[in-house]
């Protein structure tokens, strides 16, 4: 596995040939047999501890956050999430699963990973500019993504961002500060409730954090992701 760096227009792009997630028995036990929790990732010729969340994978040593994906679409690893196959098909879905309508789950599952990463990046940049989020360092992409026995033949995508756990403690960011920064909090307000050292880092949920009136900015980042992958396949 190798790491390539491209410094063209827009954000720096860090491209891995392959990312592999592995969990030994100790990782599984530490995670209380959940699909989320402790794991290791093999990348760039090294092995790094990482934390798997319901919506994203965080690799502290590389300052990389990768969004969970299946076949190029956003994925949720929580055991409480509805099965993807149950939400496939045409026509609106009625009913509720947990705190969210089934239709919201389907829309999340159908979101292209490049699109959701772009929304994360623009939101994170706005939060940093407002002093309540860590600095975005670049995009992170992988041509191949292997999660245990499953090989995702599309690609993995995410971004590099400062580790908020290593930054000095600051005041807790408020809901109003997110709004003032041009960012709409997620529906269950996890972005405000689950801060690290006073920085907003939790951006993803079924109805996650999004930048407001930001279509041009999001489309530009999404296009850069697509261009980087297509030129390096």
Backbone as JSON, one array per atom type, in Angstrom:
{
  "sequence": "XXXXXXXXXXXXXXXXXXXXXXXXXXXXXXXXXXXXXXXXXXXXXXXXXXXXXXXXXXXXXXXXXXXXXXXXXXXXXXXXXXXXXXXXXXXXXXXXXXXXXXXXXXXXXXXXXXXXXXXXXXXXXXXXXXXXXXXXXXXXXXXXXXXXXXXXXXXXXXXXXXXXXXXXXXXXXXXXXXXXXXXXXXXXXXXXXXXXXXXXXXXXXXXXXXXXXXXXXXXXXXXXXXXXXXXXX",
  "N": [[0.85, -1.18, 0.0], [0.47, 2.2, -0.73], [0.92, 5.73, -0.31], [-0.29, 8.54, -1.88], [0.09, 11.93, -2.77], [-1.61, 14.76, -3.84], [-1.43, 18.02, -4.89], [-3.27, 19.97, -6.17], [-5.73, 22.19, -7.49], [-7.97, 23.35, -4.97], [-8.51, 21.31, -2.06], [-5.71, 19.54, -0.53], [-5.09, 16.18, -1.59], [-5.03, 13.04, -0.26], [-4.16, 9.92, -1.18], [-4.78, 6.55, -0.84], [-3.74, 3.29, -1.87], [-5.02, 1.06, -0.85], [-7.14, 0.34, 1.91], [-7.4, -1.51, 4.84], [-9.42, -2.97, 7.24], [-9.05, -4.5, 10.33], [-9.89, -6.72, 12.99], [-8.95, -8.1, 15.97], [-9.45, -10.72, 18.42], [-9.29, -9.5, 20.91], [-9.92, -6.84, 20.3], [-12.58, -7.18, 19.55], [-13.74, -8.1, 21.93], [-13.24, -5.9, 23.59], [-14.91, -4.12, 22.37], [-17.31, -5.04, 23.13], [-18.52, -6.95, 21.56], [-19.8, -5.62, 19.55], [-20.36, -4.23, 16.24], [-19.15, -1.8, 16.03], [-16.52, 0.21, 17.53], [-13.31, -0.64, 18.97], [-10.59, -1.2, 16.7], [-8.21, -2.04, 14.09], [-6.4, -0.47, 11.47], [-4.94, -1.18, 8.37], [-2.71, 0.54, 6.48], [-0.82, 2.39, 4.12], [1.48, 0.89, 4.5], [1.62, 0.55, 7.22], [0.29, -0.24, 10.52], [-2.46, 0.79, 12.34], [-4.13, 1.84, 15.31], [-7.66, 2.3, 15.54], [-10.91, 3.84, 15.79], [-14.11, 2.68, 15.39], [-17.04, 4.14, 14.51], [-20.66, 4.48, 14.35], [-21.13, 5.79, 11.94], [-18.69, 6.62, 10.94], [-15.11, 6.17, 10.65], [-12.34, 6.64, 12.69], [-8.97, 7.48, 12.62], [-6.59, 8.17, 14.66], [-3.71, 8.51, 14.6], [-3.16, 9.11, 11.96], [-4.73, 11.25, 11.56], [-7.15, 10.97, 10.23], [-10.47, 10.77, 9.11], [-12.75, 8.54, 8.01], [-15.69, 8.0, 6.22], [-18.15, 5.54, 6.82], [-18.88, 3.16, 4.33], [-20.72, 1.42, 1.78], [-20.38, -0.07, -1.23], [-19.93, 2.48, -2.38], [-21.86, 4.1, -1.21], [-23.28, 5.84, 1.62], [-23.04, 4.35, 4.85], [-24.32, 2.74, 7.8], [-23.13, 1.34, 10.76], [-24.28, 0.59, 13.1], [-25.9, -1.7, 15.3], [-28.5, -1.15, 15.71], [-29.5, -0.07, 13.46], [-31.65, -0.14, 10.56], [-31.86, -2.93, 8.23], [-30.19, -2.65, 5.08], [-31.23, -3.82, 2.73], [-33.91, -4.03, 3.26], [-34.89, -1.54, 2.8], [-34.76, -0.98, 0.18], [-36.0, -0.29, -3.15], [-38.77, 1.28, -4.95], [-40.85, 4.22, -4.45], [-42.27, 6.05, -1.68], [-41.43, 5.41, 1.76], [-43.32, 4.36, 4.52], [-43.66, 4.63, 8.09], [-41.62, 4.08, 11.06], [-38.29, 3.89, 12.34], [-36.65, 3.49, 15.15], [-35.6, 6.67, 16.13], [-36.14, 7.87, 13.77], [-37.89, 8.42, 10.63], [-38.52, 5.76, 8.29], [-38.09, 6.52, 5.67], [-36.16, 8.51, 5.93], [-33.96, 7.02, 6.73], [-33.58, 5.51, 4.39], [-32.91, 7.53, 2.55], [-30.5, 8.34, 3.65], [-28.93, 6.01, 3.32], [-28.82, 5.96, 0.56], [-27.23, 8.05, -0.13], [-24.53, 9.23, -1.99], [-21.13, 8.52, -1.22], [-19.15, 10.37, -1.77], [-20.58, 12.75, -1.9], [-21.53, 13.04, 0.75], [-19.15, 13.21, 2.18], [-18.19, 15.62, 1.13], [-20.12, 17.42, 2.15], [-19.53, 17.13, 4.86], [-16.9, 18.18, 4.91], [-17.18, 20.9, 4.1], [-18.9, 21.82, 6.11], [-17.24, 21.34, 8.35], [-15.1, 23.06, 7.77], [-16.37, 25.54, 8.0], [-17.06, 25.47, 10.7], [-14.52, 25.46, 11.85], [-13.57, 27.96, 10.99], [-15.19, 29.51, 12.53], [-14.15, 29.09, 14.97], [-14.88, 26.88, 16.45], [-14.39, 24.32, 15.68], [-12.1, 21.67, 14.69], [-9.27, 22.05, 12.43], [-9.58, 21.42, 8.97], [-7.52, 19.33, 7.06], [-7.22, 18.16, 4.6], [-8.38, 16.03, 1.88], [-9.14, 12.51, 2.0], [-8.74, 9.51, 0.34], [-9.36, 6.17, -0.81], [-8.5, 3.67, -3.09], [-9.29, 1.01, -2.92], [-11.24, -0.71, -0.49], [-11.19, -2.7, 2.2], [-13.07, -4.44, 4.43], [-12.8, -6.49, 6.88], [-13.92, -9.63, 5.82], [-15.19, -8.56, 3.65], [-14.87, -7.0, 0.55], [-14.97, -3.84, -0.65], [-15.48, -2.74, -3.74], [-15.74, -0.25, -4.77], [-14.87, 2.76, -3.58], [-13.22, 4.14, -0.69], [-13.86, 7.04, 1.25], [-13.03, 10.13, 2.82], [-11.82, 12.57, 5.14], [-8.95, 14.49, 6.19], [-8.23, 15.74, 9.37], [-7.55, 17.93, 12.08], [-6.69, 16.55, 15.28], [-8.93, 16.84, 17.7], [-8.74, 16.05, 20.33], [-6.19, 16.56, 21.08], [-5.98, 19.24, 21.23], [-6.02, 22.37, 23.07], [-8.25, 22.71, 25.86], [-11.35, 24.24, 25.3], [-14.12, 26.6, 25.55], [-17.43, 25.2, 25.71], [-19.08, 24.68, 22.68], [-22.06, 26.19, 21.43], [-25.47, 25.56, 20.37], [-26.48, 27.78, 19.04], [-24.12, 28.96, 18.14], [-23.3, 27.17, 16.16], [-25.32, 27.57, 14.29], [-24.86, 30.27, 13.68], [-22.43, 29.95, 12.44], [-23.13, 29.02, 10.02], [-24.01, 26.43, 9.82], [-26.14, 23.67, 10.05], [-27.22, 21.89, 12.81], [-27.29, 18.32, 13.55], [-30.26, 16.22, 13.63], [-30.73, 15.07, 16.17], [-29.05, 16.5, 17.72], [-26.43, 15.68, 18.31], [-24.02, 16.79, 17.56], [-23.67, 18.99, 19.2], [-23.88, 17.85, 21.73], [-21.83, 15.92, 21.9], [-19.07, 16.87, 22.04], [-15.49, 17.44, 21.7], [-13.13, 18.56, 23.79], [-14.34, 21.07, 23.62], [-14.74, 21.38, 20.93], [-16.54, 20.9, 17.91], [-17.12, 17.82, 16.53], [-18.62, 15.64, 15.82], [-20.39, 14.87, 13.17], [-22.16, 13.29, 11.76], [-25.17, 11.48, 11.19], [-28.4, 9.88, 10.91], [-29.97, 11.95, 9.93], [-27.88, 14.21, 9.38], [-25.35, 16.71, 10.29], [-25.26, 19.61, 8.28], [-23.92, 22.03, 5.97], [-25.29, 25.27, 5.53], [-26.98, 26.77, 2.77], [-24.97, 26.14, 0.84], [-24.47, 24.91, -1.6], [-22.83, 25.33, -3.89], [-20.23, 25.27, -2.81], [-20.15, 22.69, -1.69], [-20.58, 21.13, -3.98], [-18.23, 21.69, -5.38], [-16.22, 20.47, -3.81], [-17.12, 17.84, -3.93], [-16.82, 17.36, -6.66], [-14.05, 17.5, -6.83], [-13.32, 15.22, -5.39], [-14.39, 13.2, -7.05], [-12.89, 13.66, -9.38], [-10.28, 13.15, -8.49], [-10.42, 10.43, -7.87], [-11.14, 9.26, -10.36], [-8.95, 9.87, -11.94], [-7.01, 8.37, -10.86], [-7.57, 5.7, -10.88]],
  "CA": [[0.0, 0.0, 0.0], [1.25, 3.43, -0.81], [0.17, 6.97, -0.13], [0.04, 9.54, -2.88], [-0.41, 13.25, -2.4], [-1.81, 15.64, -4.98], [-1.69, 19.39, -4.45], [-3.81, 20.78, -7.25], [-6.72, 23.16, -7.02], [-8.8, 22.86, -3.88], [-7.85, 20.7, -0.91], [-4.77, 18.45, -0.79], [-5.73, 14.87, -1.66], [-4.19, 11.93, 0.17], [-4.76, 8.75, -1.83], [-4.26, 5.23, -0.5], [-4.1, 2.21, -2.77], [-5.96, 0.17, -0.17], [-7.3, 0.4, 3.36], [-7.91, -2.79, 5.35], [-9.79, -2.94, 8.65], [-8.94, -5.8, 10.98], [-10.22, -6.76, 14.4], [-8.61, -9.36, 16.62], [-10.42, -11.1, 19.45], [-9.26, -8.49, 21.98], [-10.7, -5.69, 19.82], [-14.0, -7.56, 19.57], [-14.16, -8.14, 23.33], [-13.25, -4.52, 24.07], [-16.07, -3.45, 21.77], [-18.5, -5.73, 23.64], [-19.06, -7.74, 20.45], [-20.54, -4.76, 18.64], [-19.62, -3.96, 15.01], [-18.4, -0.57, 16.23], [-15.57, 0.14, 18.65], [-11.88, -0.73, 18.69], [-10.15, -1.96, 15.55], [-6.95, -1.57, 13.53], [-6.46, -0.29, 10.03], [-3.68, -1.34, 7.65], [-2.66, 1.57, 5.44], [0.47, 3.03, 3.9], [2.53, 0.04, 5.02], [1.61, 0.52, 8.67], [-0.91, -0.7, 11.22], [-2.81, 1.88, 13.25], [-5.39, 1.69, 16.04], [-8.72, 3.2, 15.09], [-12.2, 3.69, 16.46], [-15.2, 2.59, 14.42], [-18.34, 4.61, 14.96], [-21.78, 4.04, 13.52], [-21.1, 6.42, 10.62], [-17.35, 6.98, 10.48], [-13.93, 5.52, 11.2], [-11.37, 7.66, 13.06], [-7.61, 6.96, 12.77], [-5.93, 9.32, 15.28], [-2.31, 8.69, 14.2], [-3.13, 9.69, 10.61], [-5.69, 12.36, 11.56], [-8.05, 10.63, 9.12], [-11.84, 10.33, 9.38], [-13.36, 7.95, 6.84], [-17.1, 7.67, 6.42], [-18.47, 4.15, 6.5], [-19.55, 3.08, 3.04], [-20.94, 0.13, 1.11], [-20.56, 0.16, -2.67], [-19.94, 3.9, -2.72], [-22.96, 4.81, -0.55], [-23.14, 5.98, 3.06], [-23.47, 3.16, 5.59], [-24.39, 2.81, 9.26], [-22.74, 0.05, 11.32], [-24.97, 0.33, 14.36], [-26.81, -2.85, 15.32], [-29.86, -0.63, 15.8], [-29.89, 0.45, 12.15], [-32.44, -1.09, 9.75], [-31.09, -3.54, 7.15], [-30.24, -1.89, 3.83], [-32.09, -4.48, 1.73], [-35.32, -3.81, 3.6], [-35.28, -0.19, 2.41], [-34.61, -0.82, -1.26], [-37.25, -0.26, -3.92], [-39.28, 2.6, -5.3], [-42.0, 4.68, -3.67], [-41.94, 6.51, -0.33], [-41.61, 4.44, 2.82], [-44.02, 4.81, 5.72], [-43.22, 3.95, 9.3], [-40.56, 4.64, 11.88], [-37.28, 2.96, 12.87], [-35.97, 4.27, 16.17], [-35.99, 8.07, 16.19], [-36.25, 8.43, 12.42], [-38.74, 7.75, 9.64], [-37.82, 4.84, 7.4], [-37.67, 7.24, 4.47], [-34.91, 9.2, 6.24], [-32.91, 5.99, 6.67], [-33.31, 5.18, 2.99], [-32.2, 8.64, 1.93], [-29.11, 8.29, 4.13], [-28.27, 4.88, 2.66], [-28.67, 6.22, -0.88], [-26.36, 9.2, -0.33], [-23.18, 8.9, -2.45], [-20.16, 8.82, -0.18], [-18.46, 11.61, -2.13], [-21.45, 13.86, -1.54], [-21.6, 13.22, 2.2], [-17.84, 13.71, 2.6], [-18.13, 17.04, 0.76], [-20.91, 18.15, 3.13], [-18.73, 17.14, 6.09], [-15.74, 19.06, 4.77], [-17.61, 22.3, 4.09], [-19.37, 22.12, 7.46], [-16.08, 21.38, 9.25], [-14.36, 24.29, 7.49], [-17.11, 26.66, 8.58], [-16.93, 25.39, 12.16], [-13.16, 25.89, 12.19], [-13.49, 29.41, 10.8], [-15.91, 30.13, 13.65], [-13.41, 28.8, 16.2], [-15.51, 25.81, 17.25], [-14.12, 23.02, 15.06], [-10.71, 21.48, 14.31], [-8.96, 22.46, 11.06], [-9.54, 20.39, 7.91], [-6.18, 19.27, 6.49], [-7.26, 17.66, 3.23], [-9.24, 14.88, 1.59], [-8.5, 11.2, 2.09], [-9.45, 8.56, -0.5], [-8.72, 4.87, -0.99], [-9.01, 3.0, -4.28], [-9.97, -0.21, -2.47], [-11.56, -0.67, 0.94], [-11.5, -4.06, 2.65], [-13.58, -4.45, 5.8], [-12.89, -7.9, 7.22], [-14.0, -10.46, 4.62], [-15.9, -7.87, 2.56], [-14.11, -6.06, -0.25], [-15.77, -2.84, -1.33], [-14.75, -2.47, -4.96], [-15.85, 1.15, -5.15], [-13.75, 3.4, -2.9], [-13.49, 4.75, 0.61], [-13.61, 8.48, 1.2], [-13.13, 10.87, 4.07], [-10.99, 13.77, 5.14], [-7.97, 14.61, 7.25], [-8.65, 16.84, 10.24], [-6.82, 17.98, 13.34], [-7.21, 15.75, 16.39], [-9.44, 17.76, 18.72], [-8.35, 15.57, 21.65], [-4.86, 17.09, 21.37], [-6.05, 20.69, 21.29], [-6.36, 22.88, 24.4], [-9.67, 22.76, 26.21], [-12.01, 25.51, 25.07], [-15.52, 26.62, 26.02], [-18.35, 24.34, 24.97], [-19.81, 25.36, 21.62], [-23.51, 26.16, 21.61], [-26.31, 25.37, 19.19], [-26.55, 29.07, 18.34], [-22.85, 29.18, 17.45], [-23.32, 26.38, 14.92], [-26.21, 28.28, 13.35], [-24.15, 31.48, 13.26], [-21.32, 29.53, 11.57], [-23.67, 28.56, 8.75], [-24.09, 24.96, 9.9], [-27.35, 23.16, 10.71], [-26.92, 20.7, 13.61], [-28.04, 17.1, 13.25], [-31.61, 16.24, 14.2], [-30.74, 14.72, 17.59], [-28.15, 17.43, 18.39], [-25.2, 15.02, 18.75], [-22.89, 17.69, 17.31], [-23.52, 19.85, 20.38], [-23.76, 17.03, 22.93], [-20.65, 15.06, 21.91], [-17.9, 17.65, 21.65], [-14.19, 17.04, 22.23], [-12.38, 19.75, 24.22], [-15.04, 22.27, 23.18], [-14.78, 21.43, 19.47], [-17.59, 20.09, 17.29], [-16.48, 16.81, 15.69], [-19.6, 14.61, 15.45], [-21.17, 15.51, 12.11], [-22.97, 12.35, 10.99], [-26.29, 10.76, 11.77], [-29.36, 9.62, 9.84], [-30.14, 13.31, 9.42], [-26.67, 14.74, 9.98], [-24.95, 18.11, 10.17], [-25.05, 20.08, 6.9], [-23.71, 23.46, 5.81], [-26.49, 25.94, 5.02], [-26.77, 27.58, 1.57], [-23.57, 25.83, 0.49], [-24.46, 23.96, -2.7], [-21.67, 25.53, -4.77], [-19.04, 24.8, -2.09], [-20.23, 21.23, -1.58], [-20.4, 20.56, -5.33], [-16.83, 21.83, -5.76], [-15.46, 19.43, -3.11], [-17.56, 16.56, -4.48], [-16.18, 17.22, -7.97], [-12.64, 17.2, -6.63], [-13.24, 13.82, -5.01], [-14.64, 12.39, -8.25], [-11.76, 13.82, -10.3], [-9.13, 12.48, -7.93], [-10.58, 8.99, -8.01], [-11.17, 8.85, -11.75], [-7.63, 10.03, -12.52], [-6.05, 7.48, -10.19], [-8.08, 4.34, -10.85]],
  "C": [[0.88, 1.24, 0.0], [0.32, 4.62, -0.68], [0.65, 7.97, -1.15], [-0.57, 10.86, -2.44], [-0.49, 14.12, -3.63], [-2.17, 17.02, -4.46], [-2.1, 20.23, -5.65], [-4.75, 21.81, -6.68], [-7.55, 22.54, -5.91], [-7.95, 22.27, -2.76], [-6.77, 19.71, -1.34], [-5.51, 17.12, -0.74], [-4.72, 13.8, -1.28], [-4.84, 10.63, -0.29], [-4.04, 7.48, -1.43], [-4.63, 4.24, -1.61], [-5.18, 1.32, -2.15], [-5.97, 0.45, 1.32], [-7.96, -0.9, 3.81], [-8.2, -2.65, 6.83], [-9.72, -4.36, 9.21], [-9.29, -5.67, 12.46], [-9.79, -8.11, 14.95], [-9.61, -9.61, 17.74], [-10.45, -10.06, 20.56], [-10.05, -7.26, 21.57], [-12.19, -5.98, 19.93], [-14.53, -7.56, 21.0], [-14.25, -6.73, 23.9], [-14.46, -3.76, 23.56], [-17.38, -4.08, 22.18], [-19.27, -6.4, 22.51], [-19.97, -6.93, 19.53], [-19.72, -4.56, 17.36], [-18.81, -2.67, 15.08], [-17.43, -0.76, 17.39], [-14.14, 0.02, 18.17], [-11.59, -1.6, 17.48], [-8.76, -1.48, 15.17], [-7.15, -1.41, 12.03], [-5.05, -0.44, 9.47], [-3.69, -0.36, 6.49], [-1.25, 2.1, 5.34], [1.62, 2.23, 4.51], [2.59, -0.05, 6.53], [0.3, 0.0, 9.22], [-1.21, 0.28, 12.32], [-4.09, 1.55, 14.01], [-6.4, 2.7, 15.54], [-9.99, 2.92, 15.88], [-13.28, 3.72, 15.4], [-16.48, 3.07, 15.08], [-19.43, 4.11, 14.05], [-21.66, 4.56, 12.1], [-19.71, 6.69, 10.1], [-16.28, 6.21, 11.25], [-12.89, 6.6, 11.47], [-10.02, 7.0, 13.33], [-6.76, 8.1, 13.34], [-4.51, 9.57, 14.76], [-2.18, 9.34, 12.83], [-4.01, 10.92, 10.49], [-6.69, 12.2, 10.41], [-9.41, 10.19, 9.66], [-12.42, 9.84, 8.07], [-14.81, 7.64, 7.13], [-17.34, 6.22, 6.02], [-19.26, 4.09, 5.2], [-19.71, 1.63, 2.6], [-21.24, 0.45, -0.35], [-20.73, 1.63, -3.02], [-21.07, 4.71, -2.11], [-22.73, 4.82, 0.96], [-23.71, 4.77, 3.78], [-23.46, 3.44, 7.09], [-24.1, 1.44, 9.83], [-23.46, -0.3, 12.62], [-25.88, -0.89, 14.25], [-28.27, -2.41, 15.37], [-30.36, -0.09, 14.46], [-30.71, -0.58, 11.38], [-31.57, -1.69, 8.65], [-31.28, -2.8, 5.83], [-31.24, -2.51, 2.85], [-33.57, -4.22, 1.99], [-35.81, -2.45, 3.11], [-35.12, 0.05, 0.92], [-35.96, -0.85, -1.96], [-37.71, 1.16, -4.15], [-40.5, 2.94, -4.43], [-41.59, 5.08, -2.27], [-42.25, 5.42, 0.7], [-42.35, 5.07, 4.0], [-43.48, 4.06, 6.92], [-41.99, 4.58, 9.91], [-39.58, 3.53, 12.26], [-36.45, 3.75, 13.87], [-36.5, 5.69, 16.17], [-36.33, 8.65, 14.82], [-37.27, 7.7, 11.56], [-37.91, 6.83, 8.76], [-37.32, 5.55, 6.14], [-36.37, 8.0, 4.71], [-33.73, 8.23, 6.22], [-32.56, 5.67, 5.22], [-32.54, 6.29, 2.3], [-30.74, 8.67, 2.38], [-28.34, 7.19, 3.41], [-28.02, 5.12, 1.18], [-27.76, 7.41, -1.18], [-24.98, 8.75, -0.83], [-22.14, 9.35, -1.43], [-19.41, 10.1, -0.48], [-19.26, 12.84, -1.74], [-21.42, 14.11, -0.04], [-20.25, 13.7, 2.75], [-17.73, 15.2, 2.31], [-18.94, 17.89, 1.74], [-20.17, 18.23, 4.46], [-17.61, 18.16, 6.03], [-16.15, 20.52, 4.83], [-18.12, 22.7, 5.47], [-18.2, 22.26, 8.42], [-15.24, 22.64, 9.02], [-15.06, 25.51, 8.1], [-17.0, 26.66, 10.1], [-15.55, 25.84, 12.6], [-13.03, 27.4, 12.06], [-14.18, 30.17, 11.92], [-15.24, 29.85, 14.99], [-13.98, 27.68, 17.03], [-15.32, 24.43, 16.62], [-12.64, 22.9, 14.73], [-10.51, 21.77, 12.82], [-8.95, 21.27, 10.11], [-8.19, 20.48, 7.22], [-6.16, 18.79, 5.04], [-8.28, 16.55, 3.08], [-8.45, 13.6, 1.73], [-9.34, 10.2, 1.32], [-8.66, 7.26, -0.58], [-9.35, 4.18, -2.19], [-9.81, 1.74, -3.9], [-10.13, -0.16, -0.96], [-11.99, -2.06, 1.36], [-11.86, -4.02, 4.13], [-13.8, -5.9, 6.19], [-12.94, -8.73, 5.95], [-14.62, -9.75, 3.43], [-14.98, -6.9, 1.86], [-15.08, -5.13, -0.96], [-15.0, -2.4, -2.56], [-14.97, -1.05, -5.47], [-14.66, 1.88, -4.52], [-14.2, 3.93, -1.55], [-13.14, 6.23, 0.52], [-13.81, 9.11, 2.57], [-12.26, 12.11, 3.99], [-10.02, 13.72, 6.31], [-8.3, 15.87, 8.06], [-7.84, 16.78, 11.53], [-7.5, 17.14, 14.41], [-7.64, 16.69, 17.51], [-9.03, 17.34, 20.13], [-6.98, 16.11, 22.06], [-4.83, 18.61, 21.45], [-6.4, 21.15, 22.71], [-7.86, 22.92, 24.63], [-10.22, 24.17, 25.98], [-13.42, 25.49, 25.63], [-16.4, 25.75, 25.14], [-19.11, 25.15, 23.92], [-21.31, 25.19, 21.82], [-24.22, 25.94, 20.28], [-26.35, 26.65, 18.37], [-25.26, 29.36, 17.59], [-22.76, 28.38, 16.17], [-24.17, 27.09, 13.87], [-25.5, 29.53, 12.8], [-23.0, 31.16, 12.32], [-21.82, 29.08, 10.2], [-23.79, 27.06, 8.67], [-25.36, 24.57, 10.64], [-27.0, 21.91, 11.5], [-27.76, 19.49, 13.17], [-29.35, 17.09, 14.04], [-31.64, 15.94, 15.69], [-29.66, 15.49, 18.37], [-26.88, 16.77, 18.94], [-23.98, 15.94, 18.59], [-22.62, 18.59, 18.51], [-23.24, 19.0, 21.62], [-22.43, 16.29, 23.02], [-19.42, 15.79, 21.37], [-16.63, 17.07, 22.28], [-13.41, 18.32, 22.53], [-13.02, 21.06, 23.74], [-15.09, 22.44, 21.68], [-15.85, 20.47, 18.94], [-16.94, 19.12, 16.31], [-17.47, 15.76, 15.18], [-20.58, 15.2, 14.44], [-22.2, 14.59, 11.46], [-24.02, 11.64, 11.81], [-27.24, 10.44, 10.62], [-29.72, 10.94, 9.15], [-29.03, 14.13, 10.06], [-26.49, 16.23, 9.81], [-24.77, 18.46, 8.7], [-24.75, 21.58, 6.91], [-24.92, 24.08, 5.12], [-26.13, 26.81, 3.81], [-25.34, 27.4, 1.04], [-23.46, 24.92, -0.73], [-23.22, 24.11, -3.58], [-20.39, 25.01, -4.11], [-19.01, 23.27, -2.0], [-19.97, 20.59, -2.94], [-18.95, 20.63, -5.76], [-15.97, 20.74, -5.1], [-15.84, 18.06, -3.67], [-16.92, 16.32, -5.84], [-14.7, 16.91, -7.84], [-12.43, 15.74, -6.22], [-13.39, 12.92, -6.24], [-13.45, 12.47, -9.2], [-10.54, 13.08, -9.79], [-9.23, 10.98, -8.08], [-10.51, 8.55, -9.46], [-9.79, 8.94, -12.39], [-6.6, 9.09, -11.93], [-6.54, 6.04, -10.11], [-7.09, 3.4, -11.54]]
}
